[in-house]
Amino acid sequence: MTGTAPVTFTADDYRARMERAARQAAEAGLAGLLVAPGPDLVWLTGYAPTAVTERLTLLVLAAGRDPVLVVPTLEAPDAERAAGATALTLRDWTDGKDPYALTAGLLDAGGRFGISDNTWALHLLGLQSALPGTSYAALTDALPMLRAVKDAAELELLAAAGAAADAAFEEIRTVPFAGRRESDVAADLAARLRRFGHSQVDFTIVASGPNGANPHHEAGDRVIERGDMVVLDFGGLKDGYGSDTSRTVHVGEPTDEERRVHEIVREAQEAGFRAVRPGAACQDVDRAARAVIARAGYAEHFIHRTGHGIGVTTHEPPYMIEGEEQSLVPGMCFSVEPGIYLPGRFGVRIEDIVTVTEDGGRRLNNTAREMVIVD
């Protein structure tokens, strides 16, 4: 695919994100945020260490204080080159020194901190030992909506990732399926995602025949046969932002039952999409899609939530599930992906990424949702 150069973020963008995160932490009653290498650190600073090791790297954010990134001295040159480096202060430490004592000097000794979900236990225990009076909450629990509302530049990157995934599907539907292993088709799909700009392929589910009844089936050695329904679910990262889409194709002509089940899922996906609007609750999207499947008599065969958020990772808050009362806000992005799974027989799933607009929703995936026949 060709097009304009991808959006890049500046130090001012990262400064604004760190200020917003610190402010939200204070509003949630936290003394600050502690962010280890991973998606939160990338989103807040633009810094992704080339390797995550036992050496402590930690961003410290607190309202009214300058952000500080604690890094090993040998990794400081890379951190200084990060896009957001000029918006923070680097504090480096050398081997043989105590990084937890260094970090403790930046923290309220009796404070409660939000800490990124993927922080190593080694580091959390080190902080607790240095500051026994502190307590911690997982960032996803403390600030679940921190990255949920995307700005215009992020939406542009997500739309481009979705378009790339769509282009991959338009090509994969033309390749032979019958007589080939699931893993062969999955490899074709991964190659096309990369060709259309993905730097990272997170998953390429190719679930044929009875394997389609397992929503997270890993493509294997099963040979795809004529008459199989095949669930395709694939995505990854393009220019740092995620794609995730699912389509269910059929090898040769389907039976009347297969057409009917596919159409029920298509209608459920449409109902979920039409429930997207500002002010609606996340659970409303799940309810709308699930009601269509329940009315058709397949309620017990829809065995997962209707959707999940997407951004710098392919799975993140918010979640479209019963009991999630978080209101939808313009800029949120998430999947709408109902499915029906008939054990031992076949499955159907249809998935688009959707963003909330000022008056409804907009799909970021636009390939055909009707059943596609493949060879």
N, C-alpha and C positions, 0 to 999 in steps of 0.2 A: 504494500500500500504506500502511496505517496501522500504528502500533505505538508502542512506548515510544521515548523520546529515545535517540539513539545514545550508546554509552559514550564518555566523555571521559577523557583521561589527565591526571594532575596532575604538578606539579613533582617530587613524591616518586617517581612512576613513572619519570620521565625520569632522575632522579638514580640510581635503582637500575639502570637500563639502562646508564648511562655507567659506573658502578662495575663492573658485570659485564663490560662490554666491555674496560675497562682491565685488569681481573684476567685475563681470557682472553688478552689480548695478552701480558701478562707471562708467563703459563704457556706461551705459544707461543714465548717467547724474544725477544719484540719489546720495544723501548724505549718504544713507545706506538703510538697510532693517530692518523692525520690524516684528517679527514673533510670533504670538500667538499660543497657543496649537491647534494642528490639524496636518494634514499630513505633512505640510512643516516643522514643528518643529520636528516631528519624523524623517523625512528624514535628517534633518540637524544635529540633536544632539542625536537621539535615545531616547529622553525623551517624554513620554506620561503621563501627570498627571492622576492619578486615577479618578479624578473628575475635571471638568472645572466649576469654580464658578466665582462669582463677583470679587474675588481677582485677581489682575493683575499678570499674568505670561507673560513675553515678552523677546524674544531673540533680542538683538541689534547687528547688523553687519554693519561694515563700513570698507572700504579698508584702510589698514595701521594701524588698531586698533585691539586689542584683542577682540574677541567676548565676550559679557556679557549677562548672563541670569538673569533677574530680577525675583525673585520668592518670594512668601510669606514665612516667616520664618518657619511656621508649615509644609510647603511642601519641604523645603530645603533638608532634609535627603533623600527623594525619588529622587530629582533632582541630588544629589551627586552620586547616584548609577547608573545613566544613562550611557550608553556605551560611550557617547561622553563628559562626564562631565569634564574629565581632559584636554580637548581641549578648555575649556572656563573658564571664571571667573563667579562665582555666586555672585550676590548682593541681599541679602534678605532684606525684610522689614516686620515690625511687625504691627499688627492691631493697628489702631489709628494714624499711620504715613501716609504720602501722597506718594503713589507709583509713581504718575505722576511727582512729584517734583524730586524724585530720578531718574526716567528715563530721565527727561528733562536735567539733568546734564550730560547725556551721549550723547546728541544729539546736532547737529548744530542748533542754534536757528532760522536760516532762511532757513533751508534745506528742500528739497523735498525728501520724503521717500517712498519706496515701502512698503506696509503693507499687511500681509496675508489676504486672502479673508474672512476668517471666524473670524476675529477679532471682538469682540463685539463692537457695537456702543458706549456703555458705556465707553470703554477704549479709543477708538479713540477720542471721545469728551473730555475725560479727558486730553489726550495729547494735543489736540488743545487748550484747556483752559490754560494749563501750558506753552505752546509755541505757541502763536498766530501767529507767523511769519512762522510756518512750513506749508507744504502742503503734500498731500499724494496721492498715486496712488495704486490701487489694484494690488497685486503681479501678478495675472494672466495677467493683461494688461501690466504691466511694464516689467516683465520677463517671458513671457509665456513658454519659452523653458527651464526654470531652471531645471526641473526634467525630461525633455523629452528624453534625450539621456542616456540610461542605460549602466552601465559598465558590465563586464563579470559576476560578482557575481549577479548583479540584474537580468541579463538575465537568469541565472541559476534558480533563484527563480521564475521568471515568467514562465519559461518552466515547472517547477515542479507544479506550480499552474494550468497551462493548462492541464498537464497530469492528475492531480487529477480530474479536471472537466470532462475530457474525460472518466475517469474510472466511474464517476458517471453516465454519459450518457449511457455507455455500460450496466450498470445494470438497469437503469430506463427503457430502451427500452424493457426489458423482463418482467416488471410488468404488471398486468392488467390495462387497461385504461377504456374500455367500462363499463358503469354502475357505475363508481366511480365519485366523485366530483373532480373538478379541484384542490380544496384545499387539497384533500387527496393525489393526485399525487405530488403536490408541497411539501407537508410535507415529502413524500418519498424522493424526490429529495434533500431537505435540509439535511435530515438525512444522505444521501449518501455523500454529499459534506463534512459534518463534519467527517464522518467515514474515508474519504480519505484525512483528514488532514487540512481541513479548520477550522480556529478558528472563522471566521465570515462569515455568509451567508448574502449577501447584497440583493439578489433578486432571486426568483424562479417563473418566469412567466410561467404559464400553461394556454394557451389561446386556447380554443377549439371552433370549428365551427365558428359561426359569431363573437365570441370574438377575434378570431385571427386577425381580421381587425383592432384592436386597438393595436398598437405596444407596449404600456406600460400597457396593461390590467393586473389587479391584480387578481390572482387566487381567484375564488369565489365558490359559491354553485352550479353552473351549473353542471349537470350530463353529463359526456362525453358519446357520442353515437357512435355506429358503423356508419361509413361514415363520421365522423368528421376528418378534418385536425386539428392538434394540434401544435401550436408554443410553443416550450420550449426554454426559455432564462434564463440563470442562472449563478451565479458567486458570488464571495466574496473574502476573503483574506486568504491566506495560508502562514504562516511564514512571514507575513507582506506585501506580494505582491499579486496582484489581478489576478483573473480569470474572464472570461466572454465569454460565447459561446452560440450559438443558433443553434438548429436543428428543423426542422419541420417534424413531423411524421404523419402517417395516420392510423386511426383505421379501419382495414379491407381494402378491395380493393378500390383504388381511381378511380374516373372517368377520362376519357381522358383529360378533361379540367384541372383537378387538377394536373395530371401528367405533362401537358404542362407548367402550371404556375410554378410548382416546378422546372422544368428543366430550365426555363428562369432565375429564381433566381439563380440557381446553376451556370449557365453560366455567369451571371453578377458577382457573387462572384469570380469566377475564373478570369474574366477579371480585376476586381479590384486588385486581388492578383498579377496578372502578370504585372500590372502597377507600382508595388512597386520596386523602385531602387534608389540608391543614386543620388541626383540632381534633381529628379522629384519633382514637386510641390505636396503638399497635395491634391490640387484640381484635379490633374490628376487622382488620385485613384478614386475620386468621379465621374469624367467624364467618366472613362472607364466602371465602373459598371453601371452608369445611362444610357449610350448609348445603352447597350444591352437591357435594359428594355424598353427604348423609341422605339427602332427599332421594338420591339415585340408589340407595341401599348399600353403599360401600364404606360407611363410616369407619368400620373396624379395620379397613385396609388403607386408611390414610394415617400413617404411623409416625409422622414427624411434624414439627412446626411448619408454618407456611413460609417463613422467610427469616433472613438474617441480614444485618448490616454489612456494608462493604466500603472499603476506602484504601488505606495503605496496607491492609490485609484483606483476604478474601472472606473472612468470617469475623465479625465484630458486632457490638451493639449498634442499633436496637434490634430486638428480636420480635418477629410477628408470631405471637403465641398467646393462647388464652391465659389471662391473668396479668399480662403486661399492659398497664394502664398509661404508660408514657404517651403523651400526645405527639402526633406527627407535626413536624415543623418544616417549612420550606428549606430545601437543601439537604434533608436526610436522604440517604440512598440505601436501598435494601433489595433483597430478592423477593419475588413472589413465585413460589414453586410448589404448588400442590401436586400430589401424586396418588396413584392407586397401585397397590402391590398385592398380587395374587400368588401366594406361595406355591412353588412347584410349577408355575405356569408362565407368567410374564408380569411386567410392571410398566407403568407409564408415568412420566414426569415432564412437565413443561415449566420452564423457568426463564424469567426476564429479570434484569436489574431495573428498578424503578426509582425515580427521584421525585420527591414531593415538590410541587410548584405552588404558586400563590393561589391557584384555584382547583388543584387536583393532583394529577400525577403525570409523569412523562416516562415512557419506556426508553431504556438505553440499549435494548436488544430489539431487533426489528425483522428477524427472519420469520418465515411462515410458521404459524403455530398449528396449522392443519397437518394431518398426517402426511408425511413424506414417504414415498415408495422408493426403495433403493434396490440395487441389483445384488 
